[in-house]
């Protein structure tokens, strides 16, 4: 197990280095217009040149990357080229936003998907199953921002139950935190549920038709034990894969929801920064995102191992 | 067998029941939370003004760009001058001021009762330290101060700004970011990028501030002019999405904020919000960058440029893009109707007449039109661009659109990548427009086009003042229309909404209403 972790961390380091170098190179390819955007439309050519020198854009790429890397390993990600705010502080403020959204969405989606998926599989063709099919189709068909806008209009603007914008950190007030993420999580979870519950339903149906379930059933194993302990355990790995992929997609994919709800997380930060060419922010956010993705994959591996002893050999 | 299925049914039932119970519990929890959250909206009752704005540029005055982000700075910094809603220059830290006859020495008398919040005196030395610091930056604000050669401290409350050349925009600039004043000790210490120290009506409350998302300012109890700032607290929330701003306004989470489009303005009005509608100093036009004909020989012919002016159906374009929230114009200096420069008659020089346009093209030797590459701004103003491109196609101009991110289109334009193109341009005051796009070395004159008569008029304007200067601006405006310098379409109009409790007044040439123009509504 130690060897497994050591290898994983080694792989992660190589991945982080490769991704950051690639990002740095790509960002630098378009950086000739950055100085102009920073100083404004009306600044003179001399001012632009001065800014370029200030940002070190006149130095060779590899030198600048090594400089950035040197700072980053010491935890110093520099500061935004546009707003001057420290990238470390920015990450400190934005990581909780994204993690709250992603983790809460995954949790809600997992619970709801399992409940609906299992019930639909057991009562195949029943009304829950049919509703689930429709909801899943709708979840795929409606973009999450449309759902988000509807939720805001109904529950924030009309009914006033939830705030329309803003994020309250968990440490400030757990209750307001929950209120601030309820609508965005609901909007995000619908699509994840659509994908995952169908996966669970499908694999549950397969498992329930298999011989060993019939054997267990004939031996008088209680239905709850049969469905949850035996069948779901076999049906879970493919669903877990879907859920894992969905949660990775969510890390950057929350951007539209973040915008609609005025809660500025990693997604908004990286989209805004990369279209502006704000290299320090892009690099900081990309590094953190890669680390989160590596962590999620690690958790997935552990979950597979827990569900299926055969995997543990690795 | 029967017994077995009964057991199963019971187990299923209890399982389903459990799910129902869990769901109900979760629902109740969420409902409780929601009830608590409902009361948390901001209002003026607790004397807090909450504004939405795009992310600022930090607090170092050397890094600023005037127009967009003053709402972050106005709480903490005083400006030398105060600009009235009409754009007139008034006293603030400066009590009196006077130019010499050559217009190259500006003497300013200062208030003597102002201190920075760190206890330092706001005196002549502090003004000198600020101008010398701000001008070192690489920013539009810094470039506005390049004209200052030297700051002479006459006594503790008098400074003289010695200029390299007369600058008709210097006074208004000193009423915005270029004239803002930070504590010299804080400039020296170097922490201003994130921690402002000024003499303004408020101080930044770092405990209630999250960099990049919310800035909270609390009253400076020692401020010299508290009457202009009725609020105890000012909060600026960083919001970039138009929908988020609109929703925040509708739920009362912010009291004031910019609106994205004419459609949003209608929604806001429908929701009972006050909507301000004002020209922001930008001019939208089809610009002819290559009047030398370097990459598009056709544009060197004045008849071709005039033809394009005739080809544009300005009324229809503006209506498609902005409804009744913007006014078409055909002149370069198009901001205020009563500034003595704008001439309504100039808007009738090029009526919509595609027939005439085709004739002029034929006369110039382009009976079948010509090919041109233009930047694609359809992401920014889709209706406007679609209408313009159709108008140009109608007279035979074959456009290839170059689709790039906005920053790269700017970059390409500046490097002479396009012969012509539509663009919203930060126009500001007529003198600024001359600096930034008409002078041969202006950054937005990428092909360095020079017209002797234009250059002569610019020289005369710089050396003149008052009525005489206005008349010269008027003459230049007329000449630029005549030679079809560009094909202006409309002055950009901004929409800004406030709640029922807040009254705000826009300021000419400012993109956002300044903090000192916000009041609780009666």
Contacts between the chains, C-beta under 8 A, distances in Angstrom:
chain1	res1	chain2	res2	distance
A	30	B	408	6.6
A	32	B	411	6.4
A	33	B	407	4.9
A	33	B	408	5.5
A	33	B	410	6.3
A	33	B	411	3.1
A	34	B	407	7.3
A	35	B	138	7.5
A	36	B	407	7.5
A	36	B	410	6.1
A	36	B	411	6.0
A	36	B	414	6.5
A	37	B	407	4.7
A	37	B	410	6.9
A	38	B	138	7.6
A	38	B	139	7.7
A	39	B	65	7.3
A	39	B	138	5.5
A	39	B	139	5.3
A	39	B	140	6.1
A	39	B	143	7.6
A	40	B	65	4.2
A	40	B	139	6.8
A	40	B	140	3.9
A	40	B	426	7.7
A	41	B	410	6.9
A	41	B	425	7.3
A	41	B	426	5.1
A	41	B	436	7.6
A	41	B	444	7.6
A	42	B	140	5.4
A	42	B	143	7.8
A	42	B	426	5.6
A	42	B	428	7.3
A	42	B	432	6.7
A	42	B	435	7.6
A	42	B	436	4.5
A	42	B	443	7.4
A	42	B	444	8.0
A	43	B	138	7.8
A	43	B	139	7.0
A	43	B	140	5.0
A	43	B	143	5.2
A	43	B	443	7.0
A	44	B	143	5.5
A	44	B	146	7.9
A	44	B	443	5.9
A	45	B	443	5.9
A	47	B	138	5.2
A	47	B	139	7.1
A	47	B	140	7.7
A	47	B	142	6.7
A	47	B	143	4.8
A	48	B	138	7.6
A	48	B	443	7.9
A	50	B	138	4.3
A	51	B	138	3.5
A	51	B	139	7.9
A	54	B	138	5.6
A	79	B	193	7.3
A	82	B	55	7.5
A	82	B	57	6.6
A	83	B	55	5.3
A	83	B	56	6.3
A	83	B	57	5.8
A	83	B	58	5.5
A	83	B	212	6.7
A	84	B	57	6.8
A	84	B	58	3.3
A	84	B	59	8.0
A	84	B	60	6.6
A	84	B	63	6.3
A	84	B	193	4.2
A	84	B	194	6.8
A	85	B	58	6.6
A	85	B	194	6.5
A	85	B	211	4.6
A	85	B	212	5.2
A	86	B	194	7.1
A	86	B	211	7.4
A	89	B	211	5.2
A	89	B	212	7.7
A	90	B	211	6.7
A	90	B	212	5.4
A	93	B	210	5.2
A	93	B	211	6.6
A	93	B	212	6.2
A	93	B	213	6.2
A	94	B	212	7.7
A	115	B	19	5.6
A	119	B	16	7.5
A	119	B	19	7.8
A	122	B	12	7.6
A	149	B	243	6.7
A	152	B	243	7.9
A	152	B	247	5.3
A	155	B	34	7.8
A	156	B	247	6.5
A	156	B	251	5.5
A	157	B	247	6.2
A	157	B	250	5.0
A	157	B	251	5.9
A	160	B	38	5.1
A	160	B	251	6.8
A	161	B	31	7.6
A	161	B	34	3.8
A	161	B	35	7.3
A	161	B	37	7.4
A	161	B	38	6.2
A	162	B	34	5.3
A	162	B	37	5.8
A	162	B	38	7.9
A	163	B	37	5.5
A	163	B	40	6.9
A	163	B	41	7.7
A	163	B	251	6.8
A	163	B	253	6.2
A	164	B	244	7.6
A	164	B	247	3.9
A	164	B	248	5.7
A	164	B	250	6.9
A	164	B	251	4.2
A	164	B	253	6.0
A	165	B	237	7.9
A	165	B	239	6.7
A	165	B	244	5.0
A	165	B	247	6.1
A	165	B	248	4.4
A	165	B	251	7.7
A	165	B	253	5.6
A	165	B	254	8.0
A	166	B	237	7.4
A	166	B	248	7.6
A	166	B	253	6.4
A	167	B	213	7.9
A	175	B	32	7.9
A	175	B	33	5.2
A	175	B	36	5.4
A	175	B	37	7.6
A	176	B	33	7.8
A	176	B	36	7.2
A	176	B	37	6.0
A	176	B	40	6.9
A	178	B	29	7.7
A	178	B	30	7.3
A	178	B	33	4.8
A	179	B	33	4.6
A	179	B	34	5.8
A	179	B	36	6.8
A	179	B	37	3.5
A	180	B	37	7.4
A	182	B	30	5.8
A	182	B	33	7.1
A	182	B	34	7.2
A	220	B	4	7.0
A	222	B	7	7.4
A	222	B	8	7.9
A	222	B	11	5.9
A	223	B	7	7.8
A	223	B	8	4.5
A	223	B	11	4.8
A	223	B	12	6.2
A	224	B	11	5.1
A	224	B	15	5.9
A	259	B	240	6.8
A	259	B	241	3.8
A	259	B	243	7.6
A	259	B	244	6.2
A	260	B	241	6.3
A	260	B	243	5.7
A	260	B	244	6.0
A	260	B	247	8.0
A	261	B	244	6.5
A	262	B	237	7.4
A	262	B	239	4.7
A	262	B	241	6.5
A	262	B	244	3.6
A	262	B	245	7.5
A	262	B	247	7.7
A	262	B	248	6.1
A	264	B	212	6.8
A	264	B	213	5.3
A	264	B	238	6.6
A	264	B	240	7.8
A	268	B	240	7.3
A	272	B	55	8.0
A	272	B	240	6.9
A	275	B	405	5.6
A	275	B	406	7.9
A	275	B	407	7.2
A	276	B	407	6.6
A	277	B	407	6.2
